């Protein structure tokens, strides 16, 4: 799971089928041509970077159009010497329902290599992956489709302390991520200061987290719903995810004017 850490940060604050009943907004919050970039920092050092793009797909699924979303994640600087990462994740989603048709990943992490190809059949409730078939009910996503679906959920009725959860497929099963809504807060990132919604995802102590480690994530409180920053405590030090670039957005970003 730690190999997907950068994407867990992005998903944690916005991805989900809520524990309470939710509705998706009628107007999609993003469009083809969108590109966003995040940097992951360990102390003062940039550890990694992820670039996510949205394009219209020439490939159709059951004669239906699709949006192609892909993300490239790589380590930077000295971290290339310590643990070099060159990963690509891709998903094809329905432009209306935003549910995934197909997901693939190619991961190169130091000497480790992994690939997977995942097909979602929402009519029969079956996921077909390299490791087998997995039945499911309700909405289940991959990392990228969960992130983009969640940006379209109506959060207007959220109250402080409300619990949210998401289900996503990873390698050999369906997993659930639970988070708590913490309220509203202004936060500064590489593109300025924004009014944000703040979330506290539950994390499991282990090799990189302390027993009492906290993870917080902030997303813009606007029509874009873009995660702009995340902060998590590790056994040694902390990691910060920071939004550094955003172009082709459907709606303008509106930093707080000082």
KOLGU-121397 format. One record per residue: residue in three letters; x, y, z of N, C-alpha, C, CB in turn. Coordinates in pm, whole numbers, padded with zeros to 5 digits, always signed. Glycine has a CB too. Example, Ala and Ser with C-alpha at 12.3 -4.5 7.8 and 13.67 -1.06 7.14 Angstrom:
KOLGU-121397
ALA+01319-00569+00780+01230-00450+00780+01320-00330+00780+01131-00447+00905;SER+01285-00225+00708+01367-00106+00714+01290+00003+00787+01408-00060+00572;
//
This chain:
KOLGU-121397
UNK+00082-00121+00000+00000+00000+00000+00085+00126+00000-00092+00000+00120;UNK+00198+00124+00065+00281+00244+00069+00334+00282-00068+00397+00224+00165;UNK+00336+00187-00162+00383+00218-00296+00287+00311-00369+00403+00090-00376;UNK+00163+00324-00318+00063+00411-00379+00043+00537-00294-00070+00336-00396;UNK+00138+00570-00210+00116+00671-00107+00076+00806-00164+00239+00685-00024;UNK+00142+00850-00271+00110+00981-00328-00036+00986-00371+00201+01012-00446;UNK-00087+00878-00428-00225+00880-00475-00323+00860-00360-00246+00772-00580;UNK-00283+00791-00255-00368+00783-00138-00390+00921-00078-00308+00688-00034;UNK-00285+01003-00077-00299+01140-00028-00402+01217-00109-00165+01212-00032;UNK-00397+01205-00240-00490+01278-00325-00632+01228-00308-00448+01267-00471;UNK-00647+01097-00292-00780+01040-00284-00843+01062-00148-00776+00893-00314;UNK-00761+01067-00045-00812+01062+00091-00912+01170+00123-00699+01070+00185;UNK-00890+01289+00071-00978+01398+00107-01100+01414+00020-00903+01521+00104;UNK-01105+01350-00095-01216+01377-00184-01280+01255-00245-01171+01466-00291;UNK-01218+01139-00237-01268+01023-00308-01373+00955-00226-01156+00927-00343;UNK-01487+00921-00288-01569+00843-00203-01711+00820-00242-01569+00901-00080;UNK-01759+00707-00191-01901+00694-00173-01918+00724-00025-01958+00550-00216;UNK-01991+00829+00010-02001+00871+00147-02074+00765+00229-02072+01005+00157;UNK-02044+00764+00363-02116+00673+00451-02263+00712+00456-02054+00673+00592;UNK-02289+00844+00446-02426+00890+00434-02464+00890+00285-02443+01032+00497;UNK-02595+00901+00257-02638+00902+00117-02586+01027+00048-02792+00894+00108;UNK-02535+01012-00073-02478+01125-00145-02537+01132-00285-02325+01114-00150;UNK-02522+01249-00345-02562+01268-00483-02447+01333-00559-02690+01353-00493;UNK-02437+01297-00686-02335+01357-00772-02392+01483-00833-02288+01258-00882;UNK-02312+01587-00841-02358+01710-00904-02386+01685-01052-02253+01822-00888;UNK-02479+01759-01108-02519+01739-01247-02409+01781-01345-02647+01816-01277;UNK-02337+01888-01311-02234+01939-01401-02098+01884-01362-02233+02092-01399;UNK-02029+01824-01459-01897+01766-01434-01796+01877-01404-01850+01681-01556;UNK-01713+01855-01303-01624+01960-01251-01494+01973-01329-01593+01933-01108;UNK-01472+01888-01427-01346+01893-01502-01373+01872-01650-01246+01787-01449;UNK-01272+01886-01731-01287+01873-01876-01159+01821-01938-01326+02008-01938;UNK-01171+01772-02061-01053+01731-02136-00961+01851-02151-01093+01672-02276;UNK-00832+01827-02136-00734+01934-02142-00682+01976-02006-00793+02052-02210;UNK-00746+01928-01899-00698+01962-01764-00566+01891-01734-00804+01924-01658;UNK-00475+01963-01670-00348+01906-01626-00312+01965-01490-00235+01932-01729;UNK-00283+01879-01393-00244+01926-01260-00117+01854-01216-00359+01903-01158;UNK-00036+01925-01139+00093+01873-01095+00107+01887-00944+00209+01945-01167;UNK+00155+01781-00880+00181+01781-00737+00327+01749-00710+00089+01680-00665;UNK+00380+01809-00604+00511+01771-00554+00497+01717-00413+00610+01891-00558;UNK+00573+01613-00384+00575+01552-00252+00707+01587-00187+00555+01397-00260;UNK+00699+01654-00073+00820+01703-00007+00843+01632+00127+00810+01854+00016;UNK+00970+01598+00148+01012+01542+00276+01105+01646+00339+01085+01399+00260;UNK+01051+01717+00437+01125+01830+00492+01139+01938+00386+01265+01785+00543;UNK+01261+01982+00361+01284+02085+00258+01312+02024+00121+01401+02175+00299;UNK+01315+01891+00113+01353+01824-00011+01230+01778-00089+01444+01704+00020;UNK+01235+01795-00222+01130+01741-00309+01159+01594-00334+01122+01820-00443;UNK+01067+01508-00288+01088+01363-00298+01031+01306-00427+01027+01294-00179;UNK+00919+01362-00474+00853+01305-00590+00763+01408-00654+00774+01180-00553;UNK+00719+01375-00777+00627+01462-00851+00528+01375-00924+00704+01554-00949;UNK+00403+01421-00932+00300+01351-01008+00228+01449-01099+00199+01280-00913;UNK+00211+01411-01226+00140+01492-01324+00019+01412-01372+00233+01533-01443;UNK-00101+01474-01367-00224+01406-01404-00291+01483-01517-00320+01392-01283;UNK-00329+01413-01625-00388+01477-01742-00520+01409-01780-00290+01472-01861;UNK-00609+01489-01840-00738+01439-01888-00747+01466-02038-00857+01506-01812;UNK-00784+01363-02115-00798+01378-02260-00924+01306-02307-00673+01324-02333;UNK-00977+01350-02420-01082+01272-02486-01018+01146-02545-01154+01356-02597;UNK-01083+01033-02529-01026+00907-02575-01076+00872-02715-01060+00795-02478;UNK-00986+00831-02805-01031+00781-02935-01090+00641-02923-00914+00780-03035;UNK-01062+00575-02811-01111+00439-02787-01250+00446-02723-01013+00359-02695;UNK-01343+00366-02775-01476+00357-02717-01494+00222-02648-01584+00376-02826;UNK-01584+00219-02549-01611+00098-02473-01758+00064-02489-01573+00116-02322;UNK-01787-00052-02549-01925-00091-02583-01992+00021-02662-02006-00122-02455;UNK-01914+00080-02752-01961+00188-02840-01995+00317-02765-02082+00141-02916;UNK-01945+00329-02640-01967+00450-02562-01837+00532-02558-02015+00415-02417;UNK-01848+00666-02562-01729+00749-02553-01665+00740-02415-01763+00895-02585;UNK-01541+00781-02405-01469+00773-02278-01373+00890-02264-01393+00640-02266;UNK-01344+00923-02141-01236+01015-02110-01115+00933-02066-01278+01118-02000;UNK-00998+00971-02114-00874+00903-02079-00799+00990-01978-00786+00877-02207;UNK-00775+00935-01860-00702+01006-01755-00575+00927-01725-00789+01023-01626;UNK-00463+00995-01724-00338+00925-01695-00249+01009-01605-00264+00889-01825;UNK-00171+00940-01525-00084+01005-01426+00054+00942-01431-00143+00994-01283;UNK+00154+01027-01429+00293+00983-01421+00351+01030-01288+00376+01037-01540;UNK+00408+00938-01212+00468+00970-01083+00614+00927-01084+00392+00902-00967;UNK+00701+01014-01036+00844+00982-01034+00913+01051-00917+00909+01023-01167;UNK+01016+00985-00867+01097+01046-00763+01187+01152-00824+01181+00939-00688;UNK+01243+01237-00737+01324+01349-00783+01453+01359-00703+01245+01481-00773;UNK+01555+01417-00767+01680+01448-00698+01745+01329-00632+01656+01553-00595;UNK+01787+01349-00508+01858+01244-00432+01774+01120-00414+01899+01297-00297;UNK+01643+01136-00412+01555+01021-00390+01561+00922-00505+01411+01068-00369;UNK+01608+00967-00623+01630+00875-00734+01741+00776-00701+01665+00951-00861;UNK+01836+00820-00621+01945+00731-00580+01902+00637-00469+02066+00813-00535;UNK+01813+00685-00382+01769+00603-00269+01662+00503-00310+01716+00693-00157;UNK+01567+00547-00390+01455+00459-00429+01389+00517-00553+01351+00444-00312;UNK+01442+00485-00669+01395+00544-00794+01258+00489-00832+01495+00517-00906;UNK+01164+00580-00862+01029+00543-00900+00995+00605-01034+00927+00585-00792;UNK+00939+00525-01125+00885+00572-01252+00756+00495-01277+00989+00552-01370;UNK+00644+00554-01238+00515+00485-01246+00418+00557-01339+00455+00472-01108;UNK+00337+00479-01409+00227+00536-01489+00098+00463-01455+00258+00526-01642;UNK-00009+00543-01434-00142+00492-01405-00238+00550-01508-00186+00528-01259;UNK-00330+00467-01561-00425+00514-01661-00564+00459-01631-00380+00472-01803;UNK-00665+00542-01659-00803+00497-01646-00886+00555-01758-00862+00535-01509;UNK-00988+00480-01801-01085+00526-01900-01220+00527-01831-01086+00436-02029;UNK-01289+00642-01833-01413+00655-01758-01527+00702-01849-01396+00752-01642;UNK-01649+00672-01806-01769+00721-01873-01782+00871-01845-01897+00642-01825;UNK-01794+00956-01947-01799+01101-01925-01920+01148-01846-01797+01171-02056;UNK-02030+01067-01844-02149+01107-01770-02152+01049-01629-02274+01063-01846;UNK-02139+00918-01617-02145+00855-01484-02013+00867-01410-02184+00707-01497;UNK-01903+00885-01483-01766+00893-01430-01718+00761-01372-01758+01001-01324;UNK-01789+00652-01398-01745+00519-01353-01639+00465-01449-01865+00421-01344;UNK-01545+00385-01397-01435+00337-01482-01475+00220-01571-01318+00295-01396;UNK-01421+00222-01693-01431+00108-01783-01309+00018-01769-01445+00156-01928;UNK-01192+00083-01763-01066+00009-01773-00955+00087-01702-01028-00018-01922;UNK-00869+00014-01631-00757+00074-01557-00631-00007-01582-00788+00083-01405;UNK-00518+00060-01593-00391-00011-01605-00283+00066-01531-00351-00029-01754;UNK-00179-00005-01493-00064+00057-01427+00064-00014-01466-00082+00055-01273;UNK+00170+00066-01475+00305+00016-01497+00393+00081-01392+00356+00048-01643;UNK+00448+00001-01300+00525+00056-01188+00668+00003-01191+00458+00021-01053;UNK+00762+00095-01180+00904+00063-01168+00956+00135-01043+00985+00107-01297;UNK+00980+00059-00939+01019+00113-00810+01146+00043-00763+00905+00097-00706;UNK+01259+00111-00784+01390+00050-00760+01399-00077-00847+01411+00017-00606;UNK+01424-00193-00788+01433-00317-00866+01297-00385-00884+01530-00412-00799;UNK+01193-00328-00822+01060-00388-00827+00987-00348-00955+00977-00347-00703;UNK+00920-00443-01019+00839-00418-01136+00701-00477-01116+00906-00475-01263;UNK+00598-00401-01154+00462-00452-01142+00373-00388-01248+00405-00425-01000;UNK+00282-00468-01304+00184-00417-01397+00050-00483-01367+00227-00441-01545;UNK-00056-00415-01407-00190-00471-01388-00282-00411-01492-00243-00444-01243;UNK-00380-00489-01535-00484-00444-01627-00617-00485-01567-00464-00503-01771;UNK-00708-00389-01550-00832-00412-01476-00951-00364-01559-00828-00340-01340;UNK-01048-00452-01578-01171-00418-01649-01288-00418-01551-01198-00517-01765;UNK-01369-00311-01554-01485-00299-01466-01613-00321-01549-01488-00159-01397;UNK-01687-00424-01517-01816-00449-01581-01925-00414-01481-01829-00598-01630;UNK-01982-00295-01492-02080-00248-01394-02217-00311-01416-02092-00097-01401;UNK-02241-00367-01534-02368-00435-01558-02374-00569-01486-02390-00456-01709;UNK-02265-00644-01490-02262-00776-01425-02203-00771-01285-02183-00873-01510;UNK-02142-00657-01246-02081-00646-01114-01957-00733-01103-02180-00684-01007;UNK-01869-00726-01204-01750-00810-01203-01627-00728-01244-01767-00931-01296;UNK-01521-00739-01166-01392-00682-01199-01302-00794-01247-01329-00607-01076;UNK-01238-00775-01362-01143-00872-01415-01005-00809-01415-01183-00919-01558;UNK-00913-00868-01340-00777-00816-01328-00678-00928-01357-00752-00756-01186;UNK-00550-00893-01356-00447-00993-01385-00449-01107-01284-00309-00927-01387;UNK-00494-01078-01161-00493-01181-01056-00626-01253-01042-00457-01118-00924;UNK-00721-01226-01134-00845-01301-01127-00968-01214-01142-00852-01376-00999;UNK-01083-01271-01105-01211-01202-01112-01262-01171-00972-01315-01286-01189;UNK-01327-01054-00959-01369-01007-00827-01510-00947-00839-01268-00903-00770;UNK-01611-01012-00779-01748-00958-00784-01760-00835-00695-01850-01066-00740;UNK-01850-00744-00732-01873-00625-00650-02015-00575-00667-01773-00514-00687;UNK-02059-00495-00572-02189-00428-00578-02168-00280-00551-02290-00490-00475;UNK-02251-00196-00611-02237-00053-00590-02122+00003-00670-02218-00023-00443;UNK-02078+00123-00631-01971+00191-00703-01834+00151-00649-01989+00342-00693;UNK-01749+00102-00737-01610+00068-00703-01522+00131-00811-01588-00089-00694;UNK-01410+00188-00769-01325+00264-00859-01181+00213-00854-01329+00411-00824;UNK-01100+00266-00945-00955+00259-00929-00913+00393-00871-00882+00229-01065;UNK-00780+00413-00850-00732+00536-00788-00775+00661-00864-00582+00533-00777;UNK-00749+00662-00994-00773+00784-01071-00922+00811-01090-00704+00774-01206;UNK-00999+00710-01122-01142+00734-01142-01209+00775-01011-01210+00608-01199;UNK-01162+00723-00899-01218+00763-00769-01191+00911-00743-01157+00678-00655;UNK-01071+00953-00774-01033+01093-00755-01121+01186-00836-00887+01114-00793;UNK-01147+01151-00962-01227+01240-01047-01376+01229-01020-01200+01209-01192;UNK-01424+01111-00985-01565+01098-00947-01594+01182-00823-01601+00951-00922;UNK-01504+01177-00726-01524+01244-00599-01531+01395-00612-01415+01206-00504;UNK-01465+01448-00712-01469+01592-00733-01607+01641-00773-01367+01632-00838;UNK-01697+01546-00803-01831+01582-00847-01939+01547-00745-01861+01514-00978;UNK-01898+01507-00627-01996+01475-00524-02044+01602-00456-01935+01378-00420;UNK-02173+01609-00428-02232+01725-00360-02193+01719-00212-02388+01727-00378;UNK-02108+01813-00170-02062+01815-00031-02128+01928+00048-01910+01830-00026;UNK-02233+01987-00007-02295+02104+00056-02358+02074+00191-02398+02162-00036;UNK-02393+01948+00215-02459+01914+00341-02365+01849+00443-02574+01820+00314;UNK-02236+01848+00413-02141+01790+00507-02135+01870+00636-02002+01782+00445;UNK-02127+01800+00749-02112+01863+00879-01982+01814+00943-02234+01833+00970;UNK-01923+01899+01028-01799+01862+01095-01820+01732+01173-01752+01975+01189;UNK-01731+01636+01153-01740+01508+01221-01804+01400+01136-01817+01523+01347;UNK-01864+01436+01023-01924+01336+00934-01817+01241+00882-01998+01403+00816;UNK-01852+01113+00875-01761+01011+00824-01791+00983+00677-01771+00881+00907;UNK-01686+00965+00600-01697+00932+00459-01614+00808+00431-01652+01052+00369;UNK-01654+00734+00328-01575+00617+00291-01577+00597+00141-01628+00491+00362;UNK-01474+00533+00089-01466+00502-00053-01425+00358-00071-01368+00597-00124;UNK-01466+00302-00182-01422+00166-00217-01346+00172-00348-01543+00068-00227;UNK-01233+00106-00350-01150+00106-00470-01082-00031-00483-01043+00220-00466;UNK-01056-00068-00608-00989-00195-00635-00839-00173-00641-01041-00258-00766;UNK-00763-00262-00574-00618-00254-00573-00558-00393-00579-00568-00179-00448;UNK-00496-00428-00691-00418-00550-00711-00496-00679-00695-00304-00551-00617;UNK-00547-00706-00574-00609-00836-00551-00735-00828-00466-00510-00928-00487;UNK-00797-00710-00462-00918-00701-00383-00973-00559-00376-00893-00751-00245;UNK-01092-00550-00315-01159-00422-00297-01133-00373-00156-01311-00434-00324;UNK-01087-00250-00144-01050-00193-00016-01135-00069+00013-00901-00157-00015;UNK-01139-00031+00140-01217+00085+00183-01128+00185+00256-01334+00042+00273;UNK-01144+00311+00223-01073+00419+00290-01176+00507+00359-00986+00502+00189;UNK-01158+00533+00490-01252+00612+00568-01188+00743+00612-01301+00533+00689;UNK-01263+00853+00603-01211+00983+00643-01317+01059+00722-01165+01064+00520;UNK-01273+01164+00793-01361+01249+00871-01353+01392+00821-01325+01242+01022;UNK-01467+01456+00804-01470+01596+00763-01438+01684+00883-01608+01633+00701;UNK-01339+01773+00867-01290+01854+00979-01338+01999+00973-01140+01852+00982;UNK-01399+02040+00861-01447+02177+00852-01378+02256+00743-01429+02247+00983;UNK-01382+02389+00756-01326+02480+00657-01199+02545+00709-01429+02586+00618;UNK-01105+02569+00617-00979+02630+00658-00910+02690+00535-00887+02526+00728;UNK-00840+02801+00554-00757+02856+00447-00619+02790+00453-00744+03010+00459;UNK-00565+02753+00336-00435+02687+00333-00355+02738+00215-00451+02533+00326;UNK-00225+02746+00232-00136+02795+00129-00068+02679+00057-00031+02890+00189;UNK-00065+02686-00077+00008+02588-00157+00092+02663-00259-00090+02489-00228;UNK+00150+02591-00354+00238+02653-00452+00170+02752-00543+00301+02548-00533;UNK+00036+02748-00551-00039+02837-00639-00110+02949-00564-00139+02759-00719;UNK-00087+02958-00433-00149+03065-00355-00221+03011-00233-00246+03143-00441;UNK-00306+03094-00174-00385+03057-00057-00530+03040-00098-00371+03162+00056;UNK-00593+02930-00053-00729+02899-00096-00819+02867+00022-00727+02782-00194;UNK-00948+02899+00006-01049+02850+00099-01069+02702+00071-01185+02929+00087;UNK-01059+02619+00174-01059+02473+00154-01151+02400+00249-00919+02420+00169;UNK-01185+02279+00210-01248+02181+00297-01136+02093+00351-01357+02096+00220;UNK-01139+02065+00481-01032+01990+00547-01082+01852+00587-00978+02066+00671;UNK-01000+01749+00561-01036+01612+00594-00923+01544+00672-01067+01534+00467;UNK-00964+01444+00752-00869+01365+00831-00891+01216+00800-00885+01393+00985;UNK-00816+01160+00705-00829+01017+00675-00768+00932+00786-00762+00984+00541;UNK-00826+00813+00803-00772+00716+00898-00656+00643+00832-00881+00616+00944;UNK-00542+00636+00902-00426+00563+00849-00389+00452+00945-00306+00659+00826;UNK-00328+00349+00891-00293+00230+00970-00146+00237+01009-00323+00100+00891;UNK-00114+00231+01140+00027+00231+01181+00102+00117+01118+00038+00224+01334;UNK+00229+00141+01089+00309+00035+01026+00452+00079+01010+00251-00003+00891;UNK+00511+00042+00896+00653+00066+00873+00686+00214+00857+00698-00010+00751;UNK+00590+00296+00809+00621+00437+00787+00537+00531+00874+00602+00472+00642;UNK+00431+00478+00939+00347+00563+01023+00361+00526+01170+00201+00551+00980;UNK+00356+00629+01257+00350+00605+01400+00209+00565+01439+00396+00730+01478;UNK+00194+00517+01563+00063+00478+01613-00034+00595+01613+00074+00419+01753;UNK+00017+00713+01645-00068+00832+01654-00046+00929+01539-00043+00903+01786;UNK+00006+00881+01426+00029+00967+01311-00103+01026+01260+00100+00889+01199;UNK-00099+01151+01218-00216+01218+01165-00195+01252+01018-00247+01345+01245;UNK-00301+01239+00940-00299+01276+00799-00412+01376+00775-00315+01150+00706;UNK-00376+01490+00719-00475+01592+00687-00465+01628+00539-00457+01719+00775;UNK-00580+01655+00476-00581+01694+00337-00682+01806+00315-00613+01574+00247;UNK-00644+01902+00231-00728+02019+00203-00763+02022+00055-00657+02150+00244;UNK-00892+02043+00023-00935+02057-00117-01006+02191-00134-01028+01938-00159;UNK-00998+02246-00253-01058+02378-00277-01209+02373-00258-01024+02427-00418;UNK-01260+02473-00188-01403+02485-00165-01465+02566-00278-01433+02550-00027;UNK-01455+02513-00399-01509+02576-00519-01559+02467-00613-01402+02665-00588;UNK-01589+02502-00735-01643+02403-00830-01536+02305-00879-01704+02474-00949;UNK-01409+02337-00862-01302+02248-00907-01280+02131-00812-01173+02326-00923;UNK-01291+02156-00681-01267+02052-00579-01132+01984-00598-01379+01947-00583;UNK-01027+02064-00611-00893+02008-00632-00818+02001-00499-00814+02093-00735;UNK-00759+01886-00465-00671+01881-00348-00551+01974-00370-00623+01736-00321;UNK-00526+02062-00275-00414+02155-00289-00299+02123-00195-00461+02296-00265;UNK-00327+02052-00085-00219+02020+00009-00259+01902+00096-00184+02142+00097;UNK-00159+01824+00136-00177+01717+00234-00055+01714+00324-00198+01579+00165;UNK-00075+01674+00448+00036+01665+00545+00018+01538+00627+00042+01791+00637;UNK+00123+01457+00636+00115+01334+00715+00243+01318+00797+00094+01212+00623;UNK+00225+01273+00920+00338+01248+01010+00389+01105+00989+00298+01271+01158;UNK+00521+01092+00981+00585+00961+00965+00657+00922+01094+00683+00962+00847;UNK+00712+00802+01094+00792+00761+01209+00908+00857+01229+00844+00617+01191;UNK+00967+00899+01118+01071+01002+01121+01032+01114+01026+01209+00942+01082;UNK+01003+01232+01078+00970+01346+00995+00827+01343+00944+01064+01353+00879;UNK+00801+01414+00835+00668+01423+00778+00677+01445+00627+00587+01536+00844;UNK+00567+01419+00557+00557+01440+00414+00448+01544+00386+00527+01307+00339;UNK+00473+01628+00286+00375+01727+00245+00353+01714+00094+00421+01871+00282;UNK+00227+01704+00053+00192+01706-00088+00142+01845-00121+00085+01597-00122;UNK+00192+01903-00231+00164+02042-00262+00126+02058-00409+00284+02130-00229;UNK+00015+02128-00437-00026+02157-00574+00063+02267-00629-00176+02198-00581;UNK+00131+02240-00740+00226+02337-00795+00187+02388-00933+00362+02276-00802;UNK+00094+02320-01002+00056+02363-01136-00085+02314-01167+00156+02312-01242;UNK-00164+02398-01235-00298+02359-01277-00334+02437-01402-00403+02383-01164;UNK-00366+02368-01511-00402+02434-01636-00517+02359-01701-00281+02442-01731;UNK-00588+02426-01791-00700+02364-01860-00818+02335-01771-00655+02239-01924;UNK-00828+02404-01657-00939+02381-01565-01070+02431-01624-00912+02449-01430;UNK-01178+02367-01588-01310+02408-01635-01352+02538-01568-01414+02298-01608;UNK-01310+02556-01443-01343+02676-01369-01213+02743-01320-01437+02643-01249;UNK-01211+02875-01309-01088+02942-01264-01062+02914-01117-01098+03094-01288;UNK-00933+02904-01083-00894+02897-00942-00895+03039-00887-00754+02830-00924;UNK-00948+03055-00767-00959+03187-00707-00887+03191-00573-01106+03225-00690;UNK-00757+03221-00576-00683+03233-00450-00740+03346-00364-00534+03257-00476;UNK-00722+03332-00234-00766+03436-00141-00677+03557-00159-00761+03386+00006;UNK-00740+03672-00174-00663+03796-00190-00627+03852-00053-00743+03901-00273;UNK-00498+03878-00036-00450+03932+00091-00453+04083+00089-00308+03883+00120;
//
